[in-house]
Amino acid sequence: MPNEHVCRQGEAWDQIARELLSGELQMGDVLALNVDEQDALLLSGETRVAVPEQTNVGRVRTLPPWERL
């Protein structure tokens, strides 16, 4: 079941994916749930869009060798 997000004026699809999901690469998942709004580059304020549920997969950050010291 997707969640619902109320957009701010001028918010873009990649911003929604970055803030609510794991990053901009998830923008396709957000667009797939909002077929009627796909033609909008920037969303108007108070627009309701569906956002997929985020899985609890944590990010693993490894340090480059020069920062491991």
Distance bins in CASP14 RR format, pairs under 12 A and 6 or more apart:
PFRMAT RR
TARGET T0000
AUTHOR 0000-0000-0000
RMODE 2
METHOD distances of the structure
MODEL  1
1 33 0 0 0 0 0 1 0 0 0 0 0
1 50 0 0 0 0 1 0 0 0 0 0 0
1 51 0 0 0 0 0 1 0 0 0 0 0
1 52 0 0 0 0 1 0 0 0 0 0 0
1 53 1 0 0 1 0 0 0 0 0 0 0
2 20 0 0 0 0 0 1 0 0 0 0 0
2 21 0 0 0 0 0 1 0 0 0 0 0
2 29 0 0 0 0 1 0 0 0 0 0 0
2 30 0 0 0 0 1 0 0 0 0 0 0
2 32 0 0 0 0 1 0 0 0 0 0 0
2 33 1 0 1 0 0 0 0 0 0 0 0
2 34 0 0 0 0 1 0 0 0 0 0 0
2 48 0 0 0 0 0 1 0 0 0 0 0
2 49 0 0 0 0 1 0 0 0 0 0 0
2 50 1 0 1 0 0 0 0 0 0 0 0
2 51 1 0 0 1 0 0 0 0 0 0 0
2 52 1 0 1 0 0 0 0 0 0 0 0
2 53 1 0 0 1 0 0 0 0 0 0 0
2 54 0 0 0 0 0 1 0 0 0 0 0
3 16 0 0 0 0 0 1 0 0 0 0 0
3 20 1 0 0 1 0 0 0 0 0 0 0
3 21 0 0 0 0 0 1 0 0 0 0 0
3 29 0 0 0 0 0 1 0 0 0 0 0
3 30 0 0 0 0 0 1 0 0 0 0 0
3 33 0 0 0 0 1 0 0 0 0 0 0
3 48 0 0 0 0 0 1 0 0 0 0 0
3 49 0 0 0 0 1 0 0 0 0 0 0
3 50 1 0 0 1 0 0 0 0 0 0 0
3 51 1 0 1 0 0 0 0 0 0 0 0
3 52 1 0 0 1 0 0 0 0 0 0 0
3 53 1 0 0 1 0 0 0 0 0 0 0
3 54 0 0 0 0 1 0 0 0 0 0 0
4 16 0 0 0 0 0 1 0 0 0 0 0
4 20 0 0 0 0 0 1 0 0 0 0 0
4 30 0 0 0 0 0 1 0 0 0 0 0
4 33 0 0 0 0 0 1 0 0 0 0 0
4 34 0 0 0 0 0 1 0 0 0 0 0
4 47 0 0 0 0 0 1 0 0 0 0 0
4 48 1 0 1 0 0 0 0 0 0 0 0
4 49 1 0 0 1 0 0 0 0 0 0 0
4 50 1 0 0 1 0 0 0 0 0 0 0
4 51 1 0 0 1 0 0 0 0 0 0 0
4 52 0 0 0 0 0 1 0 0 0 0 0
4 53 0 0 0 0 0 1 0 0 0 0 0
5 11 0 0 0 0 1 0 0 0 0 0 0
5 13 0 0 0 0 0 1 0 0 0 0 0
5 15 0 0 0 0 0 1 0 0 0 0 0
5 16 1 0 0 1 0 0 0 0 0 0 0
5 17 0 0 0 0 0 1 0 0 0 0 0
5 19 0 0 0 0 1 0 0 0 0 0 0
5 20 1 0 0 1 0 0 0 0 0 0 0
5 21 0 0 0 0 0 1 0 0 0 0 0
5 30 0 0 0 0 1 0 0 0 0 0 0
5 33 0 0 0 0 0 1 0 0 0 0 0
5 34 0 0 0 0 1 0 0 0 0 0 0
5 37 0 0 0 0 0 1 0 0 0 0 0
5 43 0 0 0 0 1 0 0 0 0 0 0
5 45 0 0 0 0 0 1 0 0 0 0 0
5 46 0 0 0 0 0 1 0 0 0 0 0
5 47 0 0 0 0 1 0 0 0 0 0 0
5 48 1 0 0 1 0 0 0 0 0 0 0
5 49 1 0 1 0 0 0 0 0 0 0 0
5 50 1 0 0 1 0 0 0 0 0 0 0
5 51 1 0 1 0 0 0 0 0 0 0 0
5 52 0 0 0 0 0 1 0 0 0 0 0
5 53 0 0 0 0 0 1 0 0 0 0 0
5 54 0 0 0 0 0 1 0 0 0 0 0
6 16 0 0 0 0 0 1 0 0 0 0 0
6 20 0 0 0 0 0 1 0 0 0 0 0
6 43 0 0 0 0 1 0 0 0 0 0 0
6 44 0 0 0 0 0 1 0 0 0 0 0
6 45 1 0 0 1 0 0 0 0 0 0 0
6 46 1 0 0 1 0 0 0 0 0 0 0
6 47 1 0 0 1 0 0 0 0 0 0 0
6 48 1 0 1 0 0 0 0 0 0 0 0
6 49 0 0 0 0 1 0 0 0 0 0 0
6 50 0 0 0 0 0 1 0 0 0 0 0
6 51 0 0 0 0 0 1 0 0 0 0 0
7 13 0 0 0 0 1 0 0 0 0 0 0
7 15 0 0 0 0 1 0 0 0 0 0 0
7 16 1 0 0 1 0 0 0 0 0 0 0
7 19 0 0 0 0 0 1 0 0 0 0 0
7 20 0 0 0 0 0 1 0 0 0 0 0
7 30 0 0 0 0 0 1 0 0 0 0 0
7 34 0 0 0 0 0 1 0 0 0 0 0
7 37 0 0 0 0 1 0 0 0 0 0 0
7 40 0 0 0 0 1 0 0 0 0 0 0
7 42 0 0 0 0 1 0 0 0 0 0 0
7 43 1 0 1 0 0 0 0 0 0 0 0
7 44 1 0 0 1 0 0 0 0 0 0 0
7 45 1 0 1 0 0 0 0 0 0 0 0
7 46 1 0 0 1 0 0 0 0 0 0 0
7 47 1 0 1 0 0 0 0 0 0 0 0
7 48 1 0 0 1 0 0 0 0 0 0 0
7 49 1 0 0 1 0 0 0 0 0 0 0
7 50 0 0 0 0 0 1 0 0 0 0 0
7 51 0 0 0 0 0 1 0 0 0 0 0
8 15 0 0 0 0 1 0 0 0 0 0 0
8 16 0 0 0 0 1 0 0 0 0 0 0
8 19 0 0 0 0 0 1 0 0 0 0 0
8 42 0 0 0 0 0 1 0 0 0 0 0
8 43 0 0 0 0 1 0 0 0 0 0 0
8 44 0 0 0 0 1 0 0 0 0 0 0
8 45 1 0 1 0 0 0 0 0 0 0 0
8 46 0 0 0 0 1 0 0 0 0 0 0
8 47 0 0 0 0 1 0 0 0 0 0 0
8 49 0 0 0 0 0 1 0 0 0 0 0
9 42 0 0 0 0 1 0 0 0 0 0 0
9 43 0 0 0 0 1 0 0 0 0 0 0
9 44 1 0 0 1 0 0 0 0 0 0 0
9 45 1 0 1 0 0 0 0 0 0 0 0
9 46 0 0 0 0 1 0 0 0 0 0 0
9 47 0 0 0 0 1 0 0 0 0 0 0
10 16 0 0 0 0 0 1 0 0 0 0 0
10 40 0 0 0 0 1 0 0 0 0 0 0
10 41 0 0 0 0 1 0 0 0 0 0 0
10 42 1 0 1 0 0 0 0 0 0 0 0
10 43 1 0 0 1 0 0 0 0 0 0 0
10 44 1 0 0 1 0 0 0 0 0 0 0
10 45 1 0 0 1 0 0 0 0 0 0 0
10 46 0 0 0 0 0 1 0 0 0 0 0
10 47 0 0 0 0 1 0 0 0 0 0 0
11 17 0 0 0 0 0 1 0 0 0 0 0
11 18 0 0 0 0 0 1 0 0 0 0 0
11 19 0 0 0 0 1 0 0 0 0 0 0
11 20 0 0 0 0 0 1 0 0 0 0 0
11 30 0 0 0 0 0 1 0 0 0 0 0
11 37 0 0 0 0 0 1 0 0 0 0 0
11 40 0 0 0 0 0 1 0 0 0 0 0
11 41 0 0 0 0 0 1 0 0 0 0 0
11 42 1 0 0 1 0 0 0 0 0 0 0
11 43 1 0 1 0 0 0 0 0 0 0 0
11 44 0 0 0 0 1 0 0 0 0 0 0
11 45 1 0 0 1 0 0 0 0 0 0 0
11 46 0 0 0 0 0 1 0 0 0 0 0
11 47 0 0 0 0 1 0 0 0 0 0 0
11 48 0 0 0 0 0 1 0 0 0 0 0
11 49 0 0 0 0 1 0 0 0 0 0 0
11 51 0 0 0 0 0 1 0 0 0 0 0
12 18 0 0 0 0 1 0 0 0 0 0 0
12 19 0 0 0 0 0 1 0 0 0 0 0
12 24 0 0 0 0 1 0 0 0 0 0 0
12 27 0 0 0 0 1 0 0 0 0 0 0
12 30 0 0 0 0 0 1 0 0 0 0 0
12 31 0 0 0 0 0 1 0 0 0 0 0
12 37 0 0 0 0 0 1 0 0 0 0 0
12 40 0 0 0 0 1 0 0 0 0 0 0
12 41 1 0 0 1 0 0 0 0 0 0 0
12 42 1 0 1 0 0 0 0 0 0 0 0
12 43 1 0 0 1 0 0 0 0 0 0 0
12 44 0 0 0 0 0 1 0 0 0 0 0
12 47 0 0 0 0 0 1 0 0 0 0 0
12 49 0 0 0 0 0 1 0 0 0 0 0
13 19 0 0 0 0 0 1 0 0 0 0 0
13 20 0 0 0 0 0 1 0 0 0 0 0
13 21 0 0 0 0 0 1 0 0 0 0 0
13 23 0 0 0 0 0 1 0 0 0 0 0
13 24 0 0 0 0 1 0 0 0 0 0 0
13 25 0 0 0 0 0 1 0 0 0 0 0
13 26 0 0 0 0 1 0 0 0 0 0 0
13 27 1 0 1 0 0 0 0 0 0 0 0
13 28 1 0 0 1 0 0 0 0 0 0 0
13 29 0 0 0 0 0 1 0 0 0 0 0
13 30 1 0 1 0 0 0 0 0 0 0 0
13 31 1 0 0 1 0 0 0 0 0 0 0
13 32 0 0 0 0 0 1 0 0 0 0 0
13 33 0 0 0 0 0 1 0 0 0 0 0
13 34 0 0 0 0 1 0 0 0 0 0 0
13 37 0 0 0 0 1 0 0 0 0 0 0
13 38 0 0 0 0 1 0 0 0 0 0 0
13 39 0 0 0 0 0 1 0 0 0 0 0
13 40 0 0 0 0 1 0 0 0 0 0 0
13 41 0 0 0 0 1 0 0 0 0 0 0
13 42 0 0 0 0 1 0 0 0 0 0 0
13 43 1 0 0 1 0 0 0 0 0 0 0
13 47 0 0 0 0 0 1 0 0 0 0 0
13 49 0 0 0 0 1 0 0 0 0 0 0
13 51 0 0 0 0 0 1 0 0 0 0 0
14 20 0 0 0 0 0 1 0 0 0 0 0
14 21 0 0 0 0 0 1 0 0 0 0 0
14 23 0 0 0 0 1 0 0 0 0 0 0
14 24 1 0 1 0 0 0 0 0 0 0 0
14 25 0 0 0 0 1 0 0 0 0 0 0
14 26 0 0 0 0 1 0 0 0 0 0 0
14 27 1 0 1 0 0 0 0 0 0 0 0
14 28 0 0 0 0 1 0 0 0 0 0 0
14 29 0 0 0 0 0 1 0 0 0 0 0
14 30 0 0 0 0 1 0 0 0 0 0 0
14 31 0 0 0 0 0 1 0 0 0 0 0
14 41 0 0 0 0 0 1 0 0 0 0 0
14 42 0 0 0 0 0 1 0 0 0 0 0
14 43 0 0 0 0 0 1 0 0 0 0 0
15 21 0 0 0 0 0 1 0 0 0 0 0
15 23 0 0 0 0 0 1 0 0 0 0 0
15 24 0 0 0 0 1 0 0 0 0 0 0
15 26 0 0 0 0 0 1 0 0 0 0 0
15 27 0 0 0 0 1 0 0 0 0 0 0
15 30 0 0 0 0 0 1 0 0 0 0 0
15 41 0 0 0 0 0 1 0 0 0 0 0
15 42 0 0 0 0 1 0 0 0 0 0 0
15 43 0 0 0 0 1 0 0 0 0 0 0
15 49 0 0 0 0 0 1 0 0 0 0 0
15 51 0 0 0 0 0 1 0 0 0 0 0
16 23 0 0 0 0 1 0 0 0 0 0 0
16 24 0 0 0 0 1 0 0 0 0 0 0
16 26 0 0 0 0 1 0 0 0 0 0 0
16 27 1 0 0 1 0 0 0 0 0 0 0
16 28 0 0 0 0 0 1 0 0 0 0 0
16 29 0 0 0 0 0 1 0 0 0 0 0
16 30 1 0 1 0 0 0 0 0 0 0 0
16 31 0 0 0 0 1 0 0 0 0 0 0
16 33 0 0 0 0 0 1 0 0 0 0 0
16 34 0 0 0 0 1 0 0 0 0 0 0
16 37 0 0 0 0 0 1 0 0 0 0 0
16 40 0 0 0 0 0 1 0 0 0 0 0
16 42 0 0 0 0 0 1 0 0 0 0 0
16 43 0 0 0 0 1 0 0 0 0 0 0
16 47 0 0 0 0 0 1 0 0 0 0 0
16 48 0 0 0 0 0 1 0 0 0 0 0
16 49 1 0 0 1 0 0 0 0 0 0 0
16 50 0 0 0 0 0 1 0 0 0 0 0
16 51 1 0 0 1 0 0 0 0 0 0 0
16 52 0 0 0 0 0 1 0 0 0 0 0
17 23 1 0 1 0 0 0 0 0 0 0 0
17 24 1 0 1 0 0 0 0 0 0 0 0
17 25 1 0 0 1 0 0 0 0 0 0 0
17 26 1 0 1 0 0 0 0 0 0 0 0
17 27 1 0 1 0 0 0 0 0 0 0 0
17 28 1 0 0 1 0 0 0 0 0 0 0
17 29 1 0 0 1 0 0 0 0 0 0 0
17 30 1 0 1 0 0 0 0 0 0 0 0
17 31 0 0 0 0 1 0 0 0 0 0 0
17 32 0 0 0 0 0 1 0 0 0 0 0
17 33 0 0 0 0 0 1 0 0 0 0 0
17 34 0 0 0 0 0 1 0 0 0 0 0
17 49 0 0 0 0 0 1 0 0 0 0 0
17 51 0 0 0 0 1 0 0 0 0 0 0
17 52 0 0 0 0 1 0 0 0 0 0 0
17 54 0 0 0 0 0 1 0 0 0 0 0
18 24 1 0 1 0 0 0 0 0 0 0 0
18 25 0 0 0 0 1 0 0 0 0 0 0
18 26 0 0 0 0 1 0 0 0 0 0 0
18 27 0 0 0 0 1 0 0 0 0 0 0
18 30 0 0 0 0 0 1 0 0 0 0 0
18 51 0 0 0 0 0 1 0 0 0 0 0
19 26 0 0 0 0 0 1 0 0 0 0 0
19 27 0 0 0 0 0 1 0 0 0 0 0
19 30 0 0 0 0 0 1 0 0 0 0 0
19 51 0 0 0 0 1 0 0 0 0 0 0
19 54 0 0 0 0 0 1 0 0 0 0 0
20 26 0 0 0 0 1 0 0 0 0 0 0
20 27 0 0 0 0 0 1 0 0 0 0 0
20 29 0 0 0 0 0 1 0 0 0 0 0
20 30 0 0 0 0 1 0 0 0 0 0 0
20 33 0 0 0 0 0 1 0 0 0 0 0
20 49 0 0 0 0 1 0 0 0 0 0 0
20 50 0 0 0 0 0 1 0 0 0 0 0
20 51 1 0 1 0 0 0 0 0 0 0 0
20 52 0 0 0 0 1 0 0 0 0 0 0
20 53 0 0 0 0 0 1 0 0 0 0 0
20 54 1 0 0 1 0 0 0 0 0 0 0
21 27 0 0 0 0 1 0 0 0 0 0 0
21 28 0 0 0 0 1 0 0 0 0 0 0
21 29 1 0 0 1 0 0 0 0 0 0 0
21 30 1 0 0 1 0 0 0 0 0 0 0
21 31 0 0 0 0 0 1 0 0 0 0 0
21 33 0 0 0 0 0 1 0 0 0 0 0
21 51 1 0 0 1 0 0 0 0 0 0 0
21 52 1 0 0 1 0 0 0 0 0 0 0
21 53 0 0 0 0 1 0 0 0 0 0 0
21 54 1 0 1 0 0 0 0 0 0 0 0
21 55 0 0 0 0 1 0 0 0 0 0 0
21 57 0 0 0 0 0 1 0 0 0 0 0
21 59 0 0 0 0 0 1 0 0 0 0 0
22 29 0 0 0 0 1 0 0 0 0 0 0
22 30 0 0 0 0 0 1 0 0 0 0 0
22 51 0 0 0 0 0 1 0 0 0 0 0
22 52 0 0 0 0 0 1 0 0 0 0 0
22 53 0 0 0 0 0 1 0 0 0 0 0
22 54 1 0 0 1 0 0 0 0 0 0 0
22 55 0 0 0 0 1 0 0 0 0 0 0
22 56 0 0 0 0 0 1 0 0 0 0 0
22 57 1 0 0 1 0 0 0 0 0 0 0
22 58 0 0 0 0 1 0 0 0 0 0 0
22 59 1 0 0 1 0 0 0 0 0 0 0
22 60 0 0 0 0 0 1 0 0 0 0 0
23 29 0 0 0 0 0 1 0 0 0 0 0
23 30 0 0 0 0 0 1 0 0 0 0 0
23 54 0 0 0 0 0 1 0 0 0 0 0
23 57 0 0 0 0 0 1 0 0 0 0 0
23 59 0 0 0 0 1 0 0 0 0 0 0
24 30 0 0 0 0 0 1 0 0 0 0 0
24 31 0 0 0 0 0 1 0 0 0 0 0
26 32 0 0 0 0 0 1 0 0 0 0 0
26 33 0 0 0 0 0 1 0 0 0 0 0
26 51 0 0 0 0 1 0 0 0 0 0 0
26 52 1 0 0 1 0 0 0 0 0 0 0
26 53 0 0 0 0 0 1 0 0 0 0 0
26 54 0 0 0 0 1 0 0 0 0 0 0
26 55 0 0 0 0 0 1 0 0 0 0 0
26 57 0 0 0 0 0 1 0 0 0 0 0
27 33 0 0 0 0 0 1 0 0 0 0 0
27 34 0 0 0 0 0 1 0 0 0 0 0
27 38 0 0 0 0 0 1 0 0 0 0 0
27 49 0 0 0 0 0 1 0 0 0 0 0
27 51 0 0 0 0 0 1 0 0 0 0 0
27 52 0 0 0 0 0 1 0 0 0 0 0
28 34 0 0 0 0 1 0 0 0 0 0 0
28 35 0 0 0 0 0 1 0 0 0 0 0
28 38 0 0 0 0 1 0 0 0 0 0 0
28 51 0 0 0 0 0 1 0 0 0 0 0
28 52 0 0 0 0 1 0 0 0 0 0 0
29 49 0 0 0 0 0 1 0 0 0 0 0
29 50 0 0 0 0 0 1 0 0 0 0 0
29 51 0 0 0 0 1 0 0 0 0 0 0
29 52 1 0 1 0 0 0 0 0 0 0 0
29 53 0 0 0 0 0 1 0 0 0 0 0
29 54 0 0 0 0 1 0 0 0 0 0 0
29 55 0 0 0 0 0 1 0 0 0 0 0
30 37 0 0 0 0 1 0 0 0 0 0 0
30 38 0 0 0 0 1 0 0 0 0 0 0
30 43 0 0 0 0 0 1 0 0 0 0 0
30 49 1 0 0 1 0 0 0 0 0 0 0
30 50 1 0 0 1 0 0 0 0 0 0 0
30 51 1 0 1 0 0 0 0 0 0 0 0
30 52 1 0 0 1 0 0 0 0 0 0 0
30 53 0 0 0 0 0 1 0 0 0 0 0
30 54 0 0 0 0 0 1 0 0 0 0 0
31 37 0 0 0 0 1 0 0 0 0 0 0
31 38 1 0 1 0 0 0 0 0 0 0 0
31 39 0 0 0 0 0 1 0 0 0 0 0
31 40 0 0 0 0 0 1 0 0 0 0 0
31 41 0 0 0 0 0 1 0 0 0 0 0
31 43 0 0 0 0 0 1 0 0 0 0 0
31 49 0 0 0 0 1 0 0 0 0 0 0
31 50 0 0 0 0 0 1 0 0 0 0 0
31 51 0 0 0 0 0 1 0 0 0 0 0
31 52 0 0 0 0 0 1 0 0 0 0 0
32 38 0 0 0 0 1 0 0 0 0 0 0
32 49 0 0 0 0 0 1 0 0 0 0 0
32 50 0 0 0 0 1 0 0 0 0 0 0
32 51 0 0 0 0 0 1 0 0 0 0 0
32 52 0 0 0 0 1 0 0 0 0 0 0
33 48 0 0 0 0 0 1 0 0 0 0 0
33 49 1 0 0 1 0 0 0 0 0 0 0
33 50 1 0 1 0 0 0 0 0 0 0 0
33 51 1 0 0 1 0 0 0 0 0 0 0
33 52 1 0 0 1 0 0 0 0 0 0 0
33 53 0 0 0 0 0 1 0 0 0 0 0
34 40 0 0 0 0 1 0 0 0 0 0 0
34 43 0 0 0 0 1 0 0 0 0 0 0
34 47 0 0 0 0 1 0 0 0 0 0 0
34 48 0 0 0 0 1 0 0 0 0 0 0
34 49 1 0 1 0 0 0 0 0 0 0 0
34 50 1 0 1 0 0 0 0 0 0 0 0
34 51 0 0 0 0 1 0 0 0 0 0 0
34 52 0 0 0 0 0 1 0 0 0 0 0
35 49 0 0 0 0 0 1 0 0 0 0 0
35 50 0 0 0 0 1 0 0 0 0 0 0
36 43 0 0 0 0 0 1 0 0 0 0 0
36 47 0 0 0 0 0 1 0 0 0 0 0
36 48 0 0 0 0 0 1 0 0 0 0 0
36 49 0 0 0 0 1 0 0 0 0 0 0
36 50 0 0 0 0 0 1 0 0 0 0 0
37 43 1 0 0 1 0 0 0 0 0 0 0
37 44 0 0 0 0 1 0 0 0 0 0 0
37 47 1 0 0 1 0 0 0 0 0 0 0
37 48 0 0 0 0 1 0 0 0 0 0 0
37 49 1 0 0 1 0 0 0 0 0 0 0
37 50 0 0 0 0 1 0 0 0 0 0 0
38 49 0 0 0 0 0 1 0 0 0 0 0
40 47 1 0 0 1 0 0 0 0 0 0 0
40 49 0 0 0 0 1 0 0 0 0 0 0
43 49 1 0 0 1 0 0 0 0 0 0 0
61 67 0 0 0 0 0 1 0 0 0 0 0
62 68 0 0 0 0 1 0 0 0 0 0 0
63 69 0 0 0 0 1 0 0 0 0 0 0
END
